[in-house]
Each structure stands twice: as structure tokens, then as C-alpha cells.
Amino acid sequence: MDQDDGLDMDLSSGIAAFESKNFTTATRLLAPLAEEGNPEAQYRMAIMAQNGLGMVRNEPMALRYMQAAAEAGLGLAQHGLGFMYLQGECVDQDGAKALAWFSRAADQGLQGAMTTIGMMYREGNAVERDEQQAKEWFRKAGFEDF
């Protein structure tokens, strides 16, 4: 077994621990991988740091890891970073940045991001209210009757 196989095993085990809510084990396995720049590990570390799961809540760490994973192209992290900006969590609220990150996630086919953008336009949340834009985004997300 070469070193990459061990890293893959740690990543798989860390993700499994995260999914089963064993956050202490997930942190132990994923933290070193996140520091090495693995976007999947960074995303999960960001979620745990943001919510104080398996560790003390740490907003700067959450933002740093979510940003790194998003910039690496991980759609879920782009979506997560969009919510951070939309809600002003771990970062100053910024609707334009939220929309930009949701759009990047939507470009990768994330239905949740498309739906969120539709809701932003429907409610005029951080963007100018625009029912046509809302309907267009809901259609892209696969909803026909909006």
C-alpha cells in the first residue's frame, strides 16, 4: 500500500465518520488532509468548525476551509460559502458574493444552488426582486410548476 492509498483510506474513513456524526473521529482523520489542501476534507472540516461539531465552534477556521474548498471547485463548498455570505455567518453579509458563489455551484449542476438563487429572486433577498428570474432558476432546477 503506497502513501496515497493511506490518504484515500483516511479520507474515506473521515467522511464515513462525518456522515455517521462521529465528529471527533472525523476531525482526527480529516484535519491533516484539510491542511494538505484536500477540498473534500476542507468542506467537512468547515461544517464542523462552523457548527461546533467535534470541536469548539471556530468561525475563522470554518471560513478558511470553506473558501479553500470552494476555490478548488467543490460545488458543495461553493454552495456552503454562498450561504455564509447570504446569512452573514462567519463572514460579513454580502448578497453579491452570495449570488456569485451560488452561481458557481449552479454551473456545476447543484440543484440546491439553483433553487436558492430562485428563492433569492422570488423574495428579493440580496437581489432585486424578479419573478421571471426566479421562475427561470426554478425551471433550471427541474421544477416546472413555479
Order of alpha helices (4+ residues) and beta strands (2+ residues): alpha-alpha-alpha-alpha-alpha-alpha-alpha-alpha
